Amino acid sequence: MPGSLNAISHHGSCLCGGVRYGVRGPLRAIVACHCAQCRRTSGHFVAATSAAAADITLTAADTLTWYRSSPGAERGFCRRCGGNLFWREIGAPMTSIMAGTLDPPTQLSIEKHIFVGAKSDYYILDDAVPKFQGWT
């Protein structure tokens, strides 16, 4: 029902539509991660929001694949188009969602840059958004 806390508030998908999802409930502001793993999975830095894993509903997932990118985390992507969609810490209650996969309007903005010391050399971070060497 419209206005209900149980209503889907955001939708998103990969490029080919093989993975589609809805999010019920609030999204965190965008965090821009410049670490080497994020750069290598996205081709640039990652801009991600997050939501409670229980609030994310997969409406199409035939092409969703999870890759264990480190001992404590995995990344969800579309095995058909290569779209990078999700990141989650194993056993954590939250799932990060790549902001570019959300259908606009998102009404979100970048709240911070993390791992800025690991960023590549071809761009400059000259915005007024707070910058951190690690998670915070």
MDAnalysis code that builds the backbone (N, CA, C; Angstrom):
import MDAnalysis as mda
import numpy as np

u = mda.Universe.empty(408, n_residues=136, atom_resindex=np.repeat(np.arange(136), 3), trajectory=True)
u.add_TopologyAttr("name", ["N", "CA", "C"] * 136)
u.add_TopologyAttr("resid", np.arange(1, 137))
u.add_TopologyAttr("resname", ["MET", "PRO", "GLY", "SER", "LEU", "ASN", "ALA", "ILE", "SER", "HIS", "HIS", "GLY", "SER", "CYS", "LEU", "CYS", "GLY", "GLY", "VAL", "ARG", "TYR", "GLY", "VAL", "ARG", "GLY", "PRO", "LEU", "ARG", "ALA", "ILE", "VAL", "ALA", "CYS", "HIS", "CYS", "ALA", "GLN", "CYS", "ARG", "ARG", "THR", "SER", "GLY", "HIS", "PHE", "VAL", "ALA", "ALA", "THR", "SER", "ALA", "ALA", "ALA", "ALA", "ASP", "ILE", "THR", "LEU", "THR", "ALA", "ALA", "ASP", "THR", "LEU", "THR", "TRP", "TYR", "ARG", "SER", "SER", "PRO", "GLY", "ALA", "GLU", "ARG", "GLY", "PHE", "CYS", "ARG", "ARG", "CYS", "GLY", "GLY", "ASN", "LEU", "PHE", "TRP", "ARG", "GLU", "ILE", "GLY", "ALA", "PRO", "MET", "THR", "SER", "ILE", "MET", "ALA", "GLY", "THR", "LEU", "ASP", "PRO", "PRO", "THR", "GLN", "LEU", "SER", "ILE", "GLU", "LYS", "HIS", "ILE", "PHE", "VAL", "GLY", "ALA", "LYS", "SER", "ASP", "TYR", "TYR", "ILE", "LEU", "ASP", "ASP", "ALA", "VAL", "PRO", "LYS", "PHE", "GLN", "GLY", "TRP", "THR"])
u.atoms.positions = np.array([
    [0.842, -1.185, 0.000],
    [0.000, 0.000, 0.000],
    [0.883, 1.243, 0.000],
    [0.502, 2.289, -0.706],
    [1.325, 3.492, -0.782],
    [1.560, 4.098, 0.592],
    [2.802, 4.553, 0.812],
    [3.149, 5.180, 2.074],
    [3.488, 4.195, 3.180],
    [3.288, 2.917, 2.918],
    [3.568, 1.901, 3.917],
    [5.065, 1.686, 4.056],
    [5.532, 1.382, 5.267],
    [6.935, 1.055, 5.479],
    [7.319, -0.221, 4.741],
    [6.341, -1.051, 4.391],
    [6.620, -2.278, 3.672],
    [6.625, -2.090, 2.165],
    [6.324, -0.901, 1.675],
    [6.313, -0.658, 0.237],
    [7.741, -0.589, -0.279],
    [7.932, -1.046, -1.507],
    [9.242, -0.942, -2.158],
    [9.522, 0.536, -2.393],
    [10.667, 1.016, -1.907],
    [10.990, 2.429, -2.045],
    [11.988, 2.696, -3.164],
    [12.759, 1.674, -3.564],
    [13.749, 1.828, -4.627],
    [13.802, 0.549, -5.451],
    [14.118, 0.703, -6.725],
    [14.317, -0.428, -7.623],
    [15.655, -0.264, -8.315],
    [16.192, -1.369, -8.791],
    [17.437, -1.298, -9.536],
    [17.671, -2.576, -10.310],
    [18.710, -2.528, -11.162],
    [19.040, -3.702, -11.970],
    [20.438, -3.564, -12.550],
    [20.910, -4.660, -13.118],
    [22.157, -4.629, -13.885],
    [21.834, -4.122, -15.291],
    [22.826, -4.026, -16.138],
    [22.658, -3.502, -17.491],
    [21.692, -4.329, -18.329],
    [21.787, -5.654, -18.260],
    [20.946, -6.501, -19.113],
    [19.596, -6.837, -18.491],
    [19.408, -6.540, -17.207],
    [18.152, -6.848, -16.528],
    [18.084, -8.261, -15.978],
    [19.164, -9.035, -16.102],
    [19.175, -10.392, -15.555],
    [19.079, -10.414, -14.045],
    [19.534, -9.319, -13.413],
    [19.395, -9.165, -11.962],
    [18.589, -7.894, -11.727],
    [17.463, -8.057, -11.055],
    [16.626, -6.907, -10.682],
    [16.284, -7.049, -9.208],
    [16.147, -5.894, -8.546],
    [15.885, -5.927, -7.110],
    [15.012, -4.751, -6.700],
    [14.420, -4.891, -5.525],
    [13.687, -3.808, -4.877],
    [14.206, -3.669, -3.465],
    [14.131, -2.454, -2.942],
    [14.550, -2.195, -1.564],
    [13.379, -1.588, -0.818],
    [13.082, -2.171, 0.324],
    [12.036, -1.692, 1.221],
    [12.758, -0.995, 2.354],
    [12.428, 0.235, 2.626],
    [13.080, 0.905, 3.747],
    [14.169, 1.856, 3.295],
    [14.865, 2.432, 4.283],
    [15.823, 3.508, 3.980],
    [17.133, 3.004, 3.381],
    [17.757, 3.881, 2.607],
    [19.098, 3.654, 2.073],
    [20.057, 4.611, 2.764],
    [21.273, 4.142, 3.015],
    [22.317, 4.992, 3.576],
    [22.793, 5.959, 2.494],
    [23.333, 7.105, 2.909],
    [23.950, 8.027, 1.949],
    [25.087, 7.299, 1.234],
    [25.504, 7.820, 0.106],
    [26.530, 7.185, -0.721],
    [27.911, 7.319, -0.087],
    [28.656, 6.218, -0.096],
    [30.063, 6.211, 0.290],
    [30.852, 5.895, -0.975],
    [31.840, 6.715, -1.285],
    [32.705, 6.493, -2.442],
    [33.967, 5.800, -1.955],
    [34.197, 4.566, -2.413],
    [35.354, 3.788, -1.981],
    [36.386, 3.744, -3.099],
    [37.622, 4.103, -2.743],
    [38.711, 4.192, -3.710],
    [39.725, 3.064, -3.541],
    [39.393, 2.004, -2.784],
    [40.343, 0.910, -2.556],
    [40.609, 0.150, -3.861],
    [41.694, -0.608, -3.874],
    [42.089, -1.332, -5.082],
    [41.039, -2.354, -5.519],
    [40.416, -3.052, -4.574],
    [39.398, -4.031, -4.966],
    [38.215, -3.356, -5.646],
    [37.738, -2.254, -5.073],
    [36.607, -1.554, -5.683],
    [36.980, -1.007, -7.061],
    [38.190, -0.460, -7.172],
    [38.632, 0.044, -8.476],
    [38.660, -1.077, -9.512],
    [39.148, -2.241, -9.114],
    [39.289, -3.336, -10.074],
    [37.958, -3.994, -10.430],
    [36.975, -3.951, -9.536],
    [35.672, -4.537, -9.868],
    [34.788, -3.584, -10.652],
    [35.076, -2.285, -10.562],
    [34.200, -1.311, -11.223],
    [34.858, -0.574, -12.380],
    [36.189, -0.569, -12.426],
    [36.890, 0.203, -13.441],
    [37.152, 1.633, -13.021],
    [36.718, 2.011, -11.856],
    [36.916, 3.352, -11.294],
    [36.720, 3.190, -9.789],
    [36.301, 4.223, -9.078],
    [35.956, 4.008, -7.677],
    [34.493, 3.587, -7.603],
    [34.111, 3.017, -6.480],
    [32.736, 2.560, -6.282],
    [31.966, 3.596, -5.482],
    [30.767, 3.882, -5.912],
    [29.821, 4.711, -5.162],
    [28.698, 3.771, -4.729],
    [28.576, 3.572, -3.412],
    [27.607, 2.584, -2.929],
    [26.782, 3.122, -1.777],
    [25.556, 2.688, -1.752],
    [24.677, 2.907, -0.624],
    [24.568, 1.564, 0.087],
    [23.737, 1.454, 1.084],
    [23.492, 0.152, 1.698],
    [22.098, 0.127, 2.295],
    [21.646, -1.091, 2.521],
    [20.330, -1.322, 3.124],
    [20.416, -2.603, 3.942],
    [19.468, -2.768, 4.825],
    [19.380, -4.026, 5.565],
    [19.149, -5.144, 4.548],
    [19.913, -6.221, 4.670],
    [19.789, -7.342, 3.733],
    [18.346, -7.848, 3.684],
    [17.663, -7.841, 4.809],
    [16.281, -8.308, 4.872],
    [15.329, -7.404, 4.089],
    [15.748, -6.168, 3.791],
    [14.907, -5.219, 3.047],
    [15.113, -5.288, 1.543],
    [16.039, -6.130, 1.084],
    [16.318, -6.251, -0.349],
    [15.623, -7.494, -0.884],
    [14.817, -7.306, -1.930],
    [14.114, -8.406, -2.570],
    [14.624, -8.547, -3.994],
    [15.096, -9.729, -4.335],
    [15.518, -9.997, -5.709],
    [14.286, -10.371, -6.517],
    [13.998, -9.609, -7.573],
    [12.847, -9.904, -8.428],
    [13.267, -10.656, -9.683],
    [14.551, -10.655, -9.995],
    [15.143, -11.490, -11.042],
    [16.574, -11.760, -10.604],
    [16.974, -13.005, -10.583],
    [18.313, -13.327, -10.087],
    [18.961, -14.495, -10.821],
    [18.444, -14.856, -11.986],
    [18.991, -16.003, -12.711],
    [20.462, -15.834, -13.059],
    [20.922, -14.595, -13.237],
    [22.311, -14.371, -13.635],
    [23.170, -13.825, -12.498],
    [22.625, -13.760, -11.290],
    [23.386, -13.262, -10.143],
    [24.411, -14.298, -9.694],
    [25.654, -13.856, -9.553],
    [26.743, -14.700, -9.071],
    [27.450, -13.969, -7.947],
    [27.837, -14.695, -6.917],
    [28.578, -14.116, -5.798],
    [30.027, -14.561, -5.890],
    [30.944, -13.607, -5.749],
    [32.384, -13.851, -5.800],
    [32.981, -13.504, -4.446],
    [33.678, -14.446, -3.814],
    [34.323, -14.223, -2.514],
    [35.597, -13.434, -2.770],
    [35.532, -12.111, -2.638],
    [36.640, -11.223, -2.998],
    [37.689, -11.090, -1.900],
    [37.363, -11.503, -0.694],
    [38.302, -11.491, 0.422],
    [37.773, -12.488, 1.449],
    [38.565, -12.833, 2.462],
    [38.088, -13.831, 3.433],
    [36.765, -13.460, 4.103],
    [36.493, -12.166, 4.267],
    [35.295, -11.777, 4.994],
    [34.195, -11.137, 4.176],
    [34.342, -11.086, 2.843],
    [33.333, -10.371, 2.047],
    [33.155, -11.007, 0.674],
    [32.003, -10.716, 0.077],
    [31.728, -11.186, -1.277],
    [30.995, -10.113, -2.069],
    [31.102, -10.217, -3.385],
    [30.522, -9.245, -4.300],
    [29.544, -9.954, -5.230],
    [28.382, -9.329, -5.414],
    [27.372, -9.883, -6.294],
    [27.393, -9.173, -7.632],
    [27.438, -9.943, -8.707],
    [27.471, -9.359, -10.037],
    [26.658, -10.213, -11.003],
    [26.345, -9.651, -12.159],
    [25.617, -10.373, -13.205],
    [26.627, -11.105, -14.073],
    [26.470, -12.414, -14.191],
    [27.417, -13.179, -14.993],
    [27.179, -13.022, -16.493],
    [26.064, -12.403, -16.900],
    [25.824, -12.183, -18.328],
    [26.422, -10.861, -18.792],
    [26.094, -9.752, -18.113],
    [26.580, -8.437, -18.571],
    [27.769, -7.925, -17.768],
    [28.094, -8.586, -16.655],
    [29.222, -8.164, -15.832],
    [28.905, -7.063, -14.849],
    [27.645, -6.663, -14.754],
    [27.252, -5.582, -13.852],
    [27.584, -5.882, -12.399],
    [28.263, -4.930, -11.750],
    [28.656, -5.008, -10.347],
    [27.502, -4.429, -9.536],
    [26.815, -5.239, -8.740],
    [25.606, -4.800, -8.047],
    [25.726, -4.683, -6.537],
    [26.358, -5.662, -5.888],
    [26.309, -5.746, -4.435],
    [27.677, -6.051, -3.821],
    [27.832, -5.681, -2.557],
    [28.970, -6.076, -1.721],
    [28.394, -6.366, -0.353],
    [28.856, -7.461, 0.256],
    [28.387, -7.762, 1.606],
    [29.476, -8.453, 2.405],
    [29.522, -8.061, 3.661],
    [30.405, -8.723, 4.610],
    [29.713, -10.016, 5.030],
    [30.435, -11.105, 5.051],
    [29.854, -12.404, 5.399],
    [29.229, -12.322, 6.791],
    [27.945, -12.664, 6.889],
    [27.246, -12.690, 8.157],
    [26.729, -11.355, 8.661],
    [26.996, -10.267, 7.931],
    [26.547, -8.938, 8.377],
    [25.083, -8.704, 7.987],
    [24.391, -7.854, 8.729],
    [22.979, -7.610, 8.435],
    [22.733, -6.624, 7.284],
    [23.794, -5.940, 6.822],
    [23.638, -4.933, 5.765],
    [24.277, -5.423, 4.462],
    [23.730, -4.947, 3.331],
    [24.297, -5.229, 2.013],
    [24.509, -3.904, 1.314],
    [25.702, -3.720, 0.766],
    [25.975, -2.515, -0.024],
    [25.417, -2.710, -1.425],
    [24.884, -1.630, -1.975],
    [24.284, -1.629, -3.308],
    [25.014, -0.583, -4.134],
    [25.528, -0.971, -5.290],
    [26.212, -0.013, -6.150],
    [25.189, 1.028, -6.618],
    [25.454, 2.272, -6.307],
    [24.484, 3.347, -6.518],
    [24.068, 3.496, -7.973],
    [24.981, 3.214, -8.892],
    [24.663, 3.341, -10.311],
    [23.647, 2.339, -10.806],
    [23.360, 1.306, -10.019],
    [22.368, 0.308, -10.432],
    [20.946, 0.687, -10.001],
    [20.836, 1.727, -9.165],
    [19.512, 2.180, -8.717],
    [18.824, 3.001, -9.809],
    [17.524, 2.804, -9.938],
    [16.732, 3.642, -10.838],
    [16.563, 5.015, -10.204],
    [16.795, 6.091, -10.964],
    [16.563, 7.429, -10.405],
    [15.067, 7.725, -10.326],
    [14.671, 8.637, -9.506],
    [15.508, 9.462, -8.640],
    [15.874, 8.712, -7.364],
    [17.120, 8.849, -6.930],
    [17.557, 8.171, -5.706],
    [17.436, 9.069, -4.485],
    [17.529, 10.383, -4.684],
    [17.522, 11.367, -3.604],
    [18.668, 11.120, -2.618],
    [19.785, 10.568, -3.122],
    [20.961, 10.297, -2.303],
    [22.099, 11.216, -2.735],
    [23.082, 11.371, -1.865],
    [24.284, 12.126, -2.214],
    [25.479, 11.484, -1.514],
    [26.676, 11.800, -1.992],
    [27.890, 11.240, -1.404],
    [28.140, 11.896, -0.048],
    [28.323, 11.057, 0.990],
    [28.584, 11.579, 2.334],
    [30.055, 11.535, 2.704],
    [30.844, 10.628, 2.056],
    [32.272, 10.555, 2.357],
    [32.995, 9.733, 1.298],
    [34.302, 9.964, 1.222],
    [35.224, 9.172, 0.405],
    [36.059, 8.350, 1.380],
    [36.254, 7.052, 1.074],
    [37.088, 6.212, 1.925],
    [38.229, 5.598, 1.115],
    [39.291, 5.212, 1.812],
    [40.492, 4.649, 1.208],
    [41.068, 5.565, 0.131],
    [41.095, 6.859, 0.436],
    [41.566, 7.834, -0.559],
    [43.053, 7.686, -0.869],
    [43.830, 7.121, 0.028],
    [45.247, 6.905, -0.242],
    [45.491, 5.832, -1.286],
    [44.480, 5.012, -1.562],
    [44.598, 3.946, -2.553],
    [44.027, 4.336, -3.915],
    [43.527, 5.562, -4.035],
    [42.927, 5.976, -5.307],
    [43.968, 5.999, -6.410],
    [43.514, 5.938, -7.636],
    [44.438, 5.993, -8.767],
    [44.898, 7.430, -8.993],
    [45.861, 7.613, -9.870],
    [46.469, 8.932, -10.067],
    [45.830, 9.765, -11.173],
    [44.838, 9.277, -11.853],
    [44.277, 9.997, -12.999],
    [43.128, 10.943, -12.654],
    [42.754, 11.031, -11.389],
    [41.704, 11.970, -10.998],
    [42.051, 12.622, -9.668],
    [41.403, 13.754, -9.422],
    [41.638, 14.545, -8.218],
    [40.349, 14.595, -7.411],
    [40.469, 14.427, -6.114],
    [39.315, 14.585, -5.222],
    [39.348, 16.008, -4.685],
    [38.593, 16.885, -5.316],
    [38.616, 18.285, -4.899],
    [37.251, 18.791, -4.455],
    [36.354, 17.859, -4.108],
    [35.058, 18.286, -3.587],
    [35.165, 18.542, -2.084],
    [34.098, 19.009, -1.495],
    [34.092, 19.349, -0.067],
    [33.656, 18.179, 0.814],
    [33.487, 17.000, 0.222],
    [33.036, 15.827, 0.959],
    [34.188, 15.299, 1.827],
    [33.928, 14.895, 3.080],
    [34.988, 14.375, 3.949],
    [35.717, 13.185, 3.322],
    [37.033, 13.119, 3.569],
    [37.891, 12.098, 2.998],
    [38.631, 11.366, 4.113],
    [38.718, 10.029, 3.982],
    [39.313, 9.199, 5.008],
    [40.292, 8.207, 4.385],
    [41.332, 7.842, 5.142],
    [42.323, 6.881, 4.676],
    [41.830, 5.435, 4.776],
    [40.848, 5.182, 5.629],
    [40.301, 3.841, 5.822],
    [38.781, 3.886, 5.780],
    [38.172, 3.000, 6.563],
    [36.699, 2.933, 6.606],
    [36.091, 4.243, 7.090],
    [36.724, 4.875, 8.094],
    [36.174, 6.140, 8.614],
    [37.271, 7.155, 8.782],
])
